[in-house]
Amino acid sequence: MRLRHTLAPLGASLILLTAACSGGGGGAPGEDREDGPRGAGSAAEEQRIAEDLLSEMELEDKVGQLLVLTASGTTPEVDAQAIEDFRPGGFIYFPENLESAEQIAGLSNGLQERAADTGAGVPLFLGIDQEQGMVARLPIGARFPDAMAVGATGDVEQARTLARATADELGALGINLDYAPVADVNSQADNPVIGIRSFGSDPDAVSEMAVAEAEEFQASGVVPVAKHFPGHGDTDVDSHTGLPTIDKSREEWERTDLPPFRAAVDAGVDAMMTAHVVMPRLDGSGAPATLSPDIIGGILRDELGYDGVVTTDALNMDGVRQANDDGENAVRAILAGADQLLMPPDPQAAVTAVTDAVEKGRISEKRLDESVLRILKLKVRRGVIGAEPVDPAAAAKAVGSKEDQAAARNLAEASMTLLRNQGDVLPLAAGASVYVSGKGAETIGAELRALGYTLAPTFARADATVVGTSDARQDSAQQAMVDNALRAGKPVVVVAQGTPYDLSAFPDVDAYLATYSGVEVSRVAAARTLAGQVDPAGRLPVDLPGTDLKVGAGLGYEN
């Protein structure tokens, strides 16, 4: 990167910036954790450096900082033209961009180098959805269970460990922003898009876990993005494909959905993501929250006092594209109070519309500068500005360490929640013959075999049947699989690897174990729990409709 050359006109400010950020992206992951976040040493210094940068920027540079584009390939050359054309504030990575540690580190370095040589030369936010569990874009590294599994442990240190390991891996790869944690309270059993991505249905517990993760990301120099304000946990529509409406009172919203976001504001979390949801009791206009001045500007900014970076959820989602064209959506998001436009489906339309709105006074220059200044301050604070290139060879060694893999296994085992155990079916008798089917059958069966069990070829020839499920309440095929097992007349154990709400669909099964995740470590932990190698110590982090089970429920082998 030639950042120092590109920003040379800033003179003394750049020298101070370089000194302040010397612990940035080129150091060992997490090396400065005890001393706090990487970047400028004080808020005043951060402000001054950002203002100096802003003063050197042309309108094209400022508008570009609002954009976070989708990376297009596996090499920086593929996105070189987009950097030249749009001068974006960042890129977001997806699996198709990611191959190996060396390749990802090289991609990050190359994109940053090109940004440094373009326009004002401001380095990029390089972001990713690495929540862990079902939403994890990296093809490498430690794979932790989903957030609801973290919630089931009741241990905030598990949240910190997950975030610390994730941030260290991201930092080694040159990724400086993670669109996590999910701060939504999952109060809707049929939620098609949040579910196990949430820590649970208890607002206080979700608040504690989300803030703990965010703080650990920040301490490691990675920007966290708490999402999705004002809350996406009480929807039965996926905003990727439709526009959900949450018709609850202001009082109910403040009681159930607001607490984690208020806690994030109070904790000074770097960034927040908006939700493409309509909340008519908060804004009667019918606009999704992403485009709502009442919700983003009025509640988040003015009432809660949040002055961090606000990013939209992806602007290519159907939930936000139902009333306006893509350029108008970009303008309305900025007017509503957002700072960054994530994944605009037509970047040129967004740039043209926002530039035109500024030139005609619809978006004031003062309003534009407010957003750009927030973005620049955050880049200074987290050491994005002033960072050295990452070392691809070191990245390969840092990603997927034995310590992080062990931490993922520990979390998975601590989350195992036994919600039914009629006749003490579990743990399975030593050496029993077990038929394993359904979700995760290969992994669960292999671990049971390694623990000394015989895998039966059919229901009829087994002493017990284990059926893996994932969100089976709405899946007749999975329900039929469990029904077929029950007809064999042998004990049936369900291992639920999605949300735990499936229990209401299986009133006749003998045992029910909730894992809250379908990642490999959770499936292995499930097998070890069935075998009695792990005592199920997890506790239910959500209420289960259709049952008498509430938050905190759970059985152990000793009770």
RODO-325158 format. One record per residue (C-alpha): residue number from 1; z, x, y; residue in three letters. Coordinates in Angstrom, 1 decimal, decimal comma. Example, Ala and Ser with C-alpha at 12.3 -4.5 7.8 and 13.67 -1.06 7.14 Angstrom:
% residues 2
R mitor      z      x      y martor
R     1    7,8   12,3   -4,5    ALA
R     2    7,1   13,7   -1,1    SER
END
This chain:
% residues 559
R mitor      z      x      y martor
R     1    0,0    0,0    0,0    MET
R     2   -0,8    1,2    3,5    ARG
R     3    1,7   -1,1    5,2    LEU
R     4    3,1    1,6    7,5    ARG
R     5   -0,4    2,5    8,8    HIS
R     6   -1,4   -1,2    9,2    THR
R     7    1,7   -2,0   11,3    LEU
R     8    1,7    1,2   13,3    ALA
R     9    1,5   -0,5   16,7    PRO
R    10    5,0   -1,8   16,2    LEU
R    11    6,4    1,7   16,6    GLY
R    12   10,2    1,9   16,7    ALA
R    13   10,6   -1,5   15,1    SER
R    14    8,6   -0,3   12,1    LEU
R    15   10,7    2,8   11,7    ILE
R    16   13,9    0,7   11,7    LEU
R    17   12,3   -1,7    9,2    LEU
R    18   11,3    1,1    6,9    THR
R    19   14,9    2,5    6,9    ALA
R    20   16,4   -1,0    6,5    ALA
R    21   14,1   -1,8    3,5    CYS
R    22   14,2    1,5    1,7    SER
R    23   15,9   -0,3   -1,2    GLY
R    24   13,0   -2,7   -1,6    GLY
R    25   10,6   -3,4   -4,4    GLY
R    26   10,1    0,1   -5,6    GLY
R    27   13,7    0,6   -6,8    GLY
R    28   15,2   -0,2  -10,1    ALA
R    29   15,7   -4,0  -10,5    PRO
R    30   19,0   -5,2   -9,2    GLY
R    31   20,1   -1,7   -8,1    GLU
R    32   21,5   -2,9   -4,8    ASP
R    33   23,2   -6,0   -6,1    ARG
R    34   26,7   -4,9   -5,1    GLU
R    35   25,5   -4,4   -1,5    ASP
R    36   23,8   -7,7   -1,2    GLY
R    37   20,2   -8,7   -0,8    PRO
R    38   17,5   -6,2    0,0    ARG
R    39   16,0   -6,1    3,5    GLY
R    40   17,1   -5,9    7,0    ALA
R    41   20,8   -5,1    7,6    GLY
R    42   21,7   -7,9   10,0    SER
R    43   20,4  -11,3   11,2    ALA
R    44   19,8  -10,0   14,7    ALA
R    45   17,7   -7,0   13,3    GLU
R    46   15,8   -9,4   11,0    GLU
R    47   15,1  -11,7   13,9    GLN
R    48   13,9   -8,8   16,2    ARG
R    49   11,6   -7,3   13,6    ILE
R    50   10,1  -10,7   12,7    ALA
R    51    9,5  -11,5   16,4    GLU
R    52    7,8   -8,1   16,9    ASP
R    53    5,5   -8,9   14,0    LEU
R    54    4,8  -12,4   15,3    LEU
R    55    3,9  -11,0   18,7    SER
R    56    1,1   -8,9   17,2    GLU
R    57   -0,5  -11,8   15,2    MET
R    58   -3,6  -13,7   16,1    GLU
R    59   -3,9  -17,5   15,5    LEU
R    60   -5,8  -16,8   12,3    GLU
R    61   -2,9  -14,6   11,0    ASP
R    62   -0,3  -17,2   11,8    LYS
R    63   -2,2  -20,1   10,1    VAL
R    64   -2,8  -17,8    7,1    GLY
R    65    0,9  -17,2    6,7    GLN
R    66    1,4  -20,9    6,0    LEU
R    67   -0,8  -20,7    2,9    LEU
R    68    0,3  -19,9   -0,7    VAL
R    69   -2,9  -19,8   -2,8    LEU
R    70   -3,4  -19,9   -6,5    THR
R    71   -4,3  -16,5   -7,9    ALA
R    72   -7,8  -16,6   -9,4    SER
R    73   -7,9  -13,8  -11,9    GLY
R    74   -6,2  -10,9  -13,6    THR
R    75   -7,3   -8,2  -11,2    THR
R    76   -6,9   -8,0   -7,4    PRO
R    77  -10,6   -7,8   -6,8    GLU
R    78  -11,0  -11,4   -7,8    VAL
R    79   -8,8  -12,5   -4,8    ASP
R    80  -10,0   -9,9   -2,3    ALA
R    81  -12,3  -12,3   -0,6    GLN
R    82   -9,6  -15,0   -0,3    ALA
R    83   -7,4  -12,5    1,4    ILE
R    84  -10,2  -11,5    3,7    GLU
R    85  -11,1  -15,1    4,5    ASP
R    86   -7,6  -16,7    4,8    PHE
R    87   -5,0  -13,9    5,3    ARG
R    88   -2,6  -16,0    3,2    PRO
R    89    1,2  -15,7    3,2    GLY
R    90    1,3  -15,5   -0,5    GLY
R    91   -0,1  -16,2   -4,0    PHE
R    92    1,3  -18,0   -7,0    ILE
R    93    0,7  -16,7  -10,5    TYR
R    94   -0,1  -18,8  -13,6    PHE
R    95   -0,4  -17,8  -17,3    PRO
R    96   -4,2  -17,2  -16,9    GLU
R    97   -3,4  -14,4  -14,4    ASN
R    98   -0,9  -12,7  -16,6    LEU
R    99   -1,4  -10,4  -19,6    GLU
R   100    1,0   -7,4  -19,9    SER
R   101    3,7   -5,8  -17,8    ALA
R   102    1,3   -3,0  -16,7    GLU
R   103   -1,5   -5,5  -15,8    GLN
R   104    0,9   -7,8  -13,8    ILE
R   105    2,4   -4,9  -11,9    ALA
R   106   -1,1   -3,6  -11,1    GLY
R   107   -2,2   -7,0  -10,0    LEU
R   108    0,8   -7,3   -7,7    SER
R   109    0,2   -3,8   -6,2    ASN
R   110   -3,5   -4,5   -5,7    GLY
R   111   -3,0   -7,8   -3,9    LEU
R   112   -0,4   -6,3   -1,6    GLN
R   113   -2,6   -3,3   -0,8    GLU
R   114   -5,4   -5,7    0,2    ARG
R   115   -3,1   -7,8    2,3    ALA
R   116   -1,9   -4,7    4,1    ALA
R   117   -5,5   -3,8    5,1    ASP
R   118   -6,3   -7,3    6,4    THR
R   119   -5,5   -8,9    9,7    GLY
R   120   -1,9   -8,2   10,8    ALA
R   121   -1,3   -6,5    7,4    GLY
R   122    1,7   -8,7    6,5    VAL
R   123    2,7   -8,3    2,8    PRO
R   124    2,5  -11,3    0,5    LEU
R   125    5,0  -13,5   -1,2    PHE
R   126    3,9  -13,3   -4,8    LEU
R   127    5,5  -16,3   -6,6    GLY
R   128    5,7  -17,9  -10,0    ILE
R   129    7,3  -20,9  -11,7    ASP
R   130    9,7  -19,0  -13,9    GLN
R   131   12,5  -21,6  -14,4    GLU
R   132   12,8  -20,5  -18,0    GLN
R   133   12,6  -22,8  -21,0    GLY
R   134    9,6  -25,2  -20,9    MET
R   135    8,5  -23,9  -17,4    VAL
R   136    8,0  -20,2  -17,9    ALA
R   137    4,7  -18,6  -16,9    ARG
R   138    5,3  -15,1  -18,0    LEU
R   139    3,8  -14,3  -21,5    PRO
R   140    6,3  -11,4  -21,8    ILE
R   141   10,0  -10,8  -21,2    GLY
R   142   13,2  -12,5  -22,3    ALA
R   143   12,8  -16,2  -22,9    ARG
R   144   15,9  -18,2  -22,0    PHE
R   145   16,5  -21,9  -22,8    PRO
R   146   16,0  -24,7  -20,3    ASP
R   147   18,4  -25,5  -17,4    ALA
R   148   20,0  -28,5  -19,3    MET
R   149   21,1  -26,0  -22,0    ALA
R   150   22,7  -24,0  -19,3    VAL
R   151   24,4  -27,2  -18,1    GLY
R   152   25,7  -27,9  -21,6    ALA
R   153   27,5  -24,6  -21,7    THR
R   154   29,6  -25,6  -18,7    GLY
R   155   29,7  -21,9  -17,8    ASP
R   156   28,4  -20,9  -14,4    VAL
R   157   28,2  -17,3  -15,6    GLU
R   158   25,5  -18,3  -18,0    GLN
R   159   23,4  -19,5  -15,0    ALA
R   160   24,1  -16,2  -13,2    ARG
R   161   23,1  -14,2  -16,2    THR
R   162   19,8  -16,1  -16,7    LEU
R   163   18,9  -15,7  -13,0    ALA
R   164   19,9  -12,0  -12,9    ARG
R   165   17,7  -11,2  -16,0    ALA
R   166   14,8  -13,3  -14,7    THR
R   167   14,9  -11,7  -11,2    ALA
R   168   15,1   -8,2  -12,6    ASP
R   169   12,0   -8,8  -14,7    GLU
R   170   10,1  -10,4  -11,8    LEU
R   171   11,0   -7,6   -9,4    GLY
R   172    9,8   -5,0  -11,9    ALA
R   173    6,4   -6,8  -12,0    LEU
R   174    6,1   -7,0   -8,2    GLY
R   175    6,9  -10,7   -8,1    ILE
R   176    9,2  -11,4   -5,2    ASN
R   177    9,6  -15,2   -5,2    LEU
R   178   10,5  -17,7   -8,0    ASP
R   179   10,0  -21,4   -7,6    TYR
R   180   13,5  -22,0   -9,1    ALA
R   181   16,1  -23,3   -9,6    PRO
R   182   15,6  -27,0  -10,1    VAL
R   183   18,3  -28,8   -8,1    ALA
R   184   17,3  -32,3   -9,2    ASP
R   185   20,0  -34,5  -10,8    VAL
R   186   18,4  -36,0  -13,9    ASN
R   187   19,8  -39,6  -13,8    SER
R   188   16,7  -41,2  -15,3    GLN
R   189   16,4  -41,0  -19,1    ALA
R   190   12,7  -41,7  -19,0    ASP
R   191   11,9  -39,1  -16,4    ASN
R   192    8,6  -37,6  -17,5    PRO
R   193    8,6  -34,4  -15,4    VAL
R   194   12,2  -33,2  -14,9    ILE
R   195   14,4  -33,9  -17,9    GLY
R   196   15,7  -30,7  -19,5    ILE
R   197   14,5  -28,8  -16,4    ARG
R   198   17,6  -30,2  -14,7    SER
R   199   21,1  -28,9  -15,3    PHE
R   200   22,3  -32,5  -15,9    GLY
R   201   23,4  -35,8  -14,4    SER
R   202   26,6  -34,7  -12,8    ASP
R   203   25,9  -33,8   -9,1    PRO
R   204   28,8  -31,4   -8,8    ASP
R   205   27,8  -29,5  -11,9    ALA
R   206   24,2  -29,3  -10,9    VAL
R   207   25,3  -28,1   -7,5    SER
R   208   27,4  -25,3   -8,9    GLU
R   209   24,7  -24,1  -11,4    MET
R   210   21,8  -24,3   -8,9    ALA
R   211   23,6  -22,4   -6,2    VAL
R   212   24,8  -19,7   -8,7    ALA
R   213   21,2  -19,1   -9,9    GLU
R   214   19,9  -19,0   -6,3    ALA
R   215   22,6  -16,5   -5,2    GLU
R   216   21,8  -14,3   -8,1    GLU
R   217   18,1  -14,3   -7,4    PHE
R   218   18,8  -13,4   -3,8    GLN
R   219   21,2  -10,6   -4,7    ALA
R   220   18,3   -9,1   -6,8    SER
R   221   15,8   -9,3   -3,9    GLY
R   222   13,9  -12,3   -5,3    VAL
R   223   13,4  -15,4   -3,1    VAL
R   224   14,7  -18,5   -4,9    PRO
R   225   13,2  -21,9   -4,1    VAL
R   226   15,6  -24,9   -4,7    ALA
R   227   13,5  -27,9   -5,7    LYS
R   228   12,6  -30,8   -5,2    HIS
R   229   14,1  -32,2   -2,0    PHE
R   230   15,2  -35,0   -1,6    PRO
R   231   15,4  -35,3   -5,4    GLY
R   232   13,0  -35,9   -8,3    HIS
R   233   15,6  -36,7  -11,0    GLY
R   234   15,4  -40,5  -10,8    ASP
R   235   11,7  -41,1  -11,3    THR
R   236    9,8  -42,6  -14,2    ASP
R   237    6,4  -41,4  -12,8    VAL
R   238    5,1  -37,8  -12,9    ASP
R   239    4,1  -36,8   -9,4    SER
R   240    1,4  -34,6  -10,8    HIS
R   241   -0,5  -37,7  -11,8    THR
R   242    1,0  -40,5   -9,6    GLY
R   243    3,2  -41,2   -6,7    LEU
R   244    6,8  -42,1   -7,7    PRO
R   245    8,9  -44,5   -5,7    THR
R   246   12,7  -44,1   -5,7    ILE
R   247   14,1  -47,3   -4,3    ASP
R   248   17,8  -46,5   -3,9    LYS
R   249   20,1  -46,9   -0,9    SER
R   250   21,0  -44,1    1,4    ARG
R   251   24,5  -44,2    0,1    GLU
R   252   23,5  -44,0   -3,5    GLU
R   253   21,1  -41,1   -2,7    TRP
R   254   23,9  -39,2   -0,9    GLU
R   255   26,2  -39,7   -3,9    ARG
R   256   23,8  -38,7   -6,7    THR
R   257   20,8  -36,7   -5,4    ASP
R   258   21,9  -35,0   -2,2    LEU
R   259   24,9  -32,9   -3,3    PRO
R   260   22,9  -30,0   -4,9    PRO
R   261   20,7  -29,7   -1,9    PHE
R   262   23,6  -29,9    0,5    ARG
R   263   25,3  -27,2   -1,5    ALA
R   264   22,1  -25,1   -1,3    ALA
R   265   22,0  -25,5    2,5    VAL
R   266   25,6  -24,5    2,8    ASP
R   267   25,1  -21,5    0,6    ALA
R   268   22,1  -20,3    2,7    GLY
R   269   19,6  -20,5   -0,1    VAL
R   270   16,3  -18,9    1,1    ASP
R   271   13,8  -21,7    0,5    ALA
R   272   13,5  -25,3   -0,5    MET
R   273   10,6  -27,2   -2,0    MET
R   274    9,8  -30,8   -1,1    THR
R   275    9,0  -33,6   -3,6    ALA
R   276    6,0  -35,9   -3,7    HIS
R   277    8,1  -39,0   -3,9    VAL
R   278    8,5  -42,1   -1,8    VAL
R   279   12,0  -43,1   -0,8    MET
R   280   11,6  -46,3    1,3    PRO
R   281   15,3  -46,4    2,2    ARG
R   282   15,1  -42,9    3,8    LEU
R   283   11,6  -43,4    5,3    ASP
R   284   10,0  -46,9    5,5    GLY
R   285    6,5  -45,5    6,3    SER
R   286    5,5  -45,2    2,7    GLY
R   287    4,7  -41,5    3,1    ALA
R   288    5,8  -39,1    0,3    PRO
R   289    8,7  -36,9    1,3    ALA
R   290    6,4  -33,9    1,6    THR
R   291    4,7  -35,6    4,6    LEU
R   292    7,7  -37,3    6,0    SER
R   293    9,2  -36,2    9,4    PRO
R   294   12,1  -38,5    8,8    ASP
R   295   13,0  -36,8    5,5    ILE
R   296   12,1  -33,2    6,1    ILE
R   297   12,5  -32,9    9,8    GLY
R   298   15,1  -35,5   10,3    GLY
R   299   17,4  -35,2    7,2    ILE
R   300   16,8  -31,7    5,9    LEU
R   301   16,3  -29,9    9,2    ARG
R   302   18,3  -31,9   11,8    ASP
R   303   21,1  -33,6    9,8    GLU
R   304   21,8  -30,9    7,1    LEU
R   305   20,9  -28,1    9,5    GLY
R   306   18,6  -26,2    7,2    TYR
R   307   16,7  -23,4    8,9    ASP
R   308   15,3  -21,7    5,8    GLY
R   309   11,7  -21,8    4,6    VAL
R   310   10,5  -25,2    3,4    VAL
R   311    7,5  -25,2    1,1    THR
R   312    5,6  -28,2   -0,1    THR
R   313    5,2  -28,8   -3,8    ASP
R   314    1,7  -28,1   -4,9    ALA
R   315   -0,7  -29,9   -2,6    LEU
R   316   -3,3  -30,4   -5,5    ASN
R   317   -1,0  -32,9   -7,2    MET
R   318   -2,1  -36,5   -7,2    ASP
R   319    1,2  -37,7   -5,8    GLY
R   320    0,4  -36,3   -2,4    VAL
R   321   -3,4  -37,0   -2,3    ARG
R   322   -3,5  -40,7   -2,3    GLN
R   323   -3,7  -41,6    1,4    ALA
R   324   -5,2  -38,6    3,3    ASN
R   325   -7,8  -35,9    2,8    ASP
R   326   -6,7  -32,4    2,0    ASP
R   327   -7,0  -31,1    5,5    GLY
R   328   -5,0  -33,9    7,0    GLU
R   329   -2,3  -33,4    4,3    ASN
R   330   -1,9  -29,8    5,5    ALA
R   331   -1,4  -30,9    9,1    VAL
R   332    1,0  -33,7    8,2    ARG
R   333    3,1  -31,4    6,0    ALA
R   334    3,6  -29,0    8,9    ILE
R   335    4,4  -31,8   11,3    LEU
R   336    6,9  -33,1    8,8    ALA
R   337    8,8  -29,8    8,9    GLY
R   338    7,3  -27,8    6,1    ALA
R   339    6,5  -24,1    6,6    ASP
R   340    4,4  -23,2    3,6    GLN
R   341    1,5  -25,1    2,0    LEU
R   342    1,6  -24,5   -1,7    LEU
R   343   -1,7  -24,5   -3,6    MET
R   344   -3,9  -26,3   -1,1    PRO
R   345   -6,8  -27,6   -3,2    PRO
R   346   -9,3  -26,7   -0,4    ASP
R   347   -7,9  -23,7    1,5    PRO
R   348  -10,7  -23,7    4,0    GLN
R   349  -10,1  -27,4    4,8    ALA
R   350   -6,4  -26,7    5,3    ALA
R   351   -7,1  -23,7    7,6    VAL
R   352   -9,7  -25,6    9,6    THR
R   353   -7,5  -28,7   10,0    ALA
R   354   -4,3  -26,8   11,0    VAL
R   355   -6,2  -24,5   13,4    THR
R   356   -7,9  -27,5   15,0    ASP
R   357   -4,5  -29,3   15,3    ALA
R   358   -3,0  -26,2   17,0    VAL
R   359   -6,0  -25,8   19,4    GLU
R   360   -5,9  -29,5   20,4    LYS
R   361   -2,1  -29,5   20,8    GLY
R   362   -1,3  -31,9   17,9    ARG
R   363    0,7  -29,0   16,4    ILE
R   364    2,2  -27,1   19,3    SER
R   365    2,1  -23,3   19,3    GLU
R   366    5,9  -23,4   19,4    LYS
R   367    6,0  -25,4   16,2    ARG
R   368    3,5  -23,1   14,5    LEU
R   369    5,6  -20,0   15,6    ASP
R   370    8,8  -21,6   14,2    GLU
R   371    7,3  -21,7   10,7    SER
R   372    5,7  -18,3   10,9    VAL
R   373    8,9  -16,8   12,2    LEU
R   374   10,9  -18,3    9,3    ARG
R   375    8,4  -16,8    6,8    ILE
R   376    8,5  -13,4    8,4    LEU
R   377   12,3  -13,3    8,6    LYS
R   378   12,5  -14,1    5,0    LEU
R   379   10,0  -11,4    4,1    LYS
R   380   12,1   -8,9    6,1    VAL
R   381   15,4  -10,2    4,5    ARG
R   382   14,2   -9,8    0,9    ARG
R   383   12,5   -6,5    1,4    GLY
R   384    8,9   -7,8    1,0    VAL
R   385    8,0   -6,1    4,3    ILE
R   386    8,6   -2,4    3,8    GLY
R   387    8,4   -2,5   -0,1    ALA
R   388    6,8    0,3   -2,0    GLU
R   389    4,4   -0,5   -4,9    PRO
R   390    6,1   -1,1   -8,2    VAL
R   391    5,7    1,3  -11,1    ASP
R   392    3,6   -0,3  -14,0    PRO
R   393    5,1    2,1  -16,6    ALA
R   394    8,6    1,3  -15,5    ALA
R   395    7,8   -2,4  -15,5    ALA
R   396    6,8   -2,2  -19,2    ALA
R   397   10,2   -0,7  -20,0    LYS
R   398   12,2   -3,1  -17,8    ALA
R   399   10,8   -6,4  -19,2    VAL
R   400   12,2   -7,9  -22,3    GLY
R   401   15,2   -5,5  -22,7    SER
R   402   17,5   -5,8  -25,7    LYS
R   403   20,3   -6,8  -23,3    GLU
R   404   18,3   -9,7  -21,8    ASP
R   405   17,2  -10,9  -25,3    GLN
R   406   20,8  -10,9  -26,4    ALA
R   407   21,8  -12,8  -23,3    ALA
R   408   19,2  -15,5  -24,1    ALA
R   409   20,5  -15,8  -27,7    ARG
R   410   24,1  -16,1  -26,4    ASN
R   411   23,2  -18,8  -24,0    LEU
R   412   21,3  -20,7  -26,7    ALA
R   413   24,2  -20,6  -29,1    GLU
R   414   26,7  -21,6  -26,4    ALA
R   415   24,6  -24,7  -25,6    SER
R   416   24,5  -26,2  -29,1    MET
R   417   25,9  -29,8  -28,8    THR
R   418   26,9  -31,8  -31,9    LEU
R   419   26,9  -35,5  -31,0    LEU
R   420   27,1  -37,1  -34,5    ARG
R   421   28,4  -35,7  -37,8    ASN
R   422   29,1  -38,6  -40,1    GLN
R   423   30,7  -37,6  -43,4    GLY
R   424   30,9  -34,0  -42,2    ASP
R   425   27,3  -33,4  -43,2    VAL
R   426   27,4  -30,3  -41,1    LEU
R   427   27,7  -27,5  -41,6    PRO
R   428   25,3  -27,7  -44,5    LEU
R   429   26,8  -26,6  -47,9    ALA
R   430   26,1  -23,0  -48,7    ALA
R   431   23,0  -22,6  -50,8    GLY
R   432   21,9  -26,2  -50,4    ALA
R   433   18,3  -27,3  -50,7    SER
R   434   17,0  -28,4  -47,3    VAL
R   435   13,7  -30,1  -46,3    TYR
R   436   12,7  -29,1  -42,8    VAL
R   437   10,1  -31,0  -40,8    SER
R   438    9,1  -31,9  -37,3    GLY
R   439    9,3  -29,9  -34,1    LYS
R   440   10,3  -26,2  -34,7    GLY
R   441   10,3  -26,6  -38,4    ALA
R   442    8,8  -23,2  -39,1    GLU
R   443   11,4  -21,3  -37,0    THR
R   444   14,3  -23,4  -38,1    ILE
R   445   13,3  -23,2  -41,7    GLY
R   446   12,7  -19,5  -41,7    ALA
R   447   16,2  -18,9  -40,2    GLU
R   448   17,8  -21,2  -42,8    LEU
R   449   16,0  -19,4  -45,6    ARG
R   450   17,3  -16,0  -44,2    ALA
R   451   20,8  -17,5  -44,3    LEU
R   452   20,6  -18,3  -48,0    GLY
R   453   19,3  -21,8  -48,1    TYR
R   454   16,4  -23,1  -50,3    THR
R   455   13,6  -24,9  -48,5    LEU
R   456   12,7  -28,0  -50,5    ALA
R   457    9,0  -29,1  -50,6    PRO
R   458    9,8  -32,8  -50,2    THR
R   459   12,5  -35,2  -49,0    PHE
R   460   13,2  -36,3  -52,6    ALA
R   461   13,9  -32,8  -53,8    ARG
R   462   16,3  -31,8  -51,0    ALA
R   463   20,0  -32,1  -50,7    ASP
R   464   19,5  -32,8  -46,9    ALA
R   465   16,7  -33,2  -44,5    THR
R   466   16,4  -31,6  -41,0    VAL
R   467   14,0  -33,2  -38,6    VAL
R   468   13,1  -31,6  -35,3    GLY
R   469   12,3  -33,9  -32,4    THR
R   470   11,4  -33,6  -28,8    SER
R   471   11,7  -36,6  -26,5    ASP
R   472   11,1  -39,0  -29,4    ALA
R   473   12,3  -42,1  -27,6    ARG
R   474    8,7  -42,8  -26,5    GLN
R   475    7,0  -41,3  -29,6    ASP
R   476    6,4  -43,6  -32,5    SER
R   477    5,1  -40,8  -34,7    ALA
R   478    8,4  -38,8  -34,4    GLN
R   479   10,4  -41,9  -35,0    GLN
R   480    8,4  -42,7  -38,1    ALA
R   481    9,1  -39,2  -39,4    MET
R   482   12,8  -39,7  -39,1    VAL
R   483   12,5  -43,2  -40,7    ASP
R   484   10,7  -41,7  -43,7    ASN
R   485   13,4  -39,2  -44,1    ALA
R   486   16,1  -41,9  -44,1    LEU
R   487   14,3  -43,8  -46,8    ARG
R   488   14,7  -40,9  -49,2    ALA
R   489   18,4  -41,7  -49,3    GLY
R   490   19,6  -38,2  -48,5    LYS
R   491   21,6  -37,1  -45,4    PRO
R   492   19,3  -36,7  -42,4    VAL
R   493   20,0  -34,3  -39,5    VAL
R   494   18,1  -34,6  -36,2    VAL
R   495   17,7  -31,5  -34,1    VAL
R   496   16,7  -32,7  -30,6    ALA
R   497   14,9  -30,0  -28,7    GLN
R   498   14,0  -32,0  -25,6    GLY
R   499   16,4  -34,3  -23,8    THR
R   500   19,3  -35,6  -25,8    PRO
R   501   18,4  -39,2  -25,0    TYR
R   502   16,7  -39,5  -28,4    ASP
R   503   20,0  -40,3  -30,0    LEU
R   504   19,7  -44,0  -29,1    SER
R   505   16,5  -44,2  -31,1    ALA
R   506   18,2  -42,9  -34,2    PHE
R   507   21,3  -45,0  -34,9    PRO
R   508   21,2  -44,4  -38,6    ASP
R   509   20,9  -40,6  -38,8    VAL
R   510   23,9  -38,8  -40,3    ASP
R   511   24,0  -35,9  -37,8    ALA
R   512   22,5  -35,2  -34,4    TYR
R   513   22,4  -31,8  -32,8    LEU
R   514   21,1  -31,4  -29,2    ALA
R   515   19,6  -28,0  -28,2    THR
R   516   18,0  -29,0  -24,9    TYR
R   517   15,1  -26,6  -25,4    SER
R   518   12,3  -25,8  -27,8    GLY
R   519   12,2  -22,0  -27,2    VAL
R   520   12,6  -19,7  -30,1    GLU
R   521   16,2  -18,7  -29,4    VAL
R   522   17,3  -22,3  -29,3    SER
R   523   15,7  -23,1  -32,6    ARG
R   524   17,2  -20,1  -34,2    VAL
R   525   20,6  -21,1  -32,7    ALA
R   526   20,1  -24,6  -34,1    ALA
R   527   19,6  -23,2  -37,6    ALA
R   528   22,7  -21,0  -37,3    ARG
R   529   24,7  -24,0  -36,2    THR
R   530   23,5  -26,1  -39,1    LEU
R   531   24,6  -23,3  -41,4    ALA
R   532   28,0  -23,0  -39,8    GLY
R   533   27,3  -19,5  -38,4    GLN
R   534   27,8  -21,0  -34,9    VAL
R   535   30,4  -23,5  -33,9    ASP
R   536   28,8  -26,1  -31,7    PRO
R   537   30,7  -25,6  -28,4    ALA
R   538   28,2  -27,2  -26,0    GLY
R   539   29,1  -30,4  -24,2    ARG
R   540   26,8  -33,2  -23,1    LEU
R   541   25,6  -32,6  -19,5    PRO
R   542   24,2  -36,1  -19,1    VAL
R   543   25,2  -39,7  -19,8    ASP
R   544   23,3  -41,2  -22,7    LEU
R   545   22,2  -44,8  -22,1    PRO
R   546   22,4  -47,1  -25,0    GLY
R   547   25,4  -45,2  -26,4    THR
R   548   29,0  -44,7  -25,4    ASP
R   549   28,5  -41,0  -24,9    LEU
R   550   29,1  -39,6  -21,4    LYS
R   551   29,1  -36,2  -19,8    VAL
R   552   31,5  -33,9  -21,6    GLY
R   553   30,9  -35,4  -25,1    ALA
R   554   30,6  -33,1  -28,1    GLY
R   555   32,0  -32,3  -31,5    LEU
R   556   33,0  -29,0  -33,0    GLY
R   557   33,4  -28,2  -36,7    TYR
R   558   37,2  -28,1  -36,3    GLU
R   559   37,7  -31,6  -34,8    ASN
END
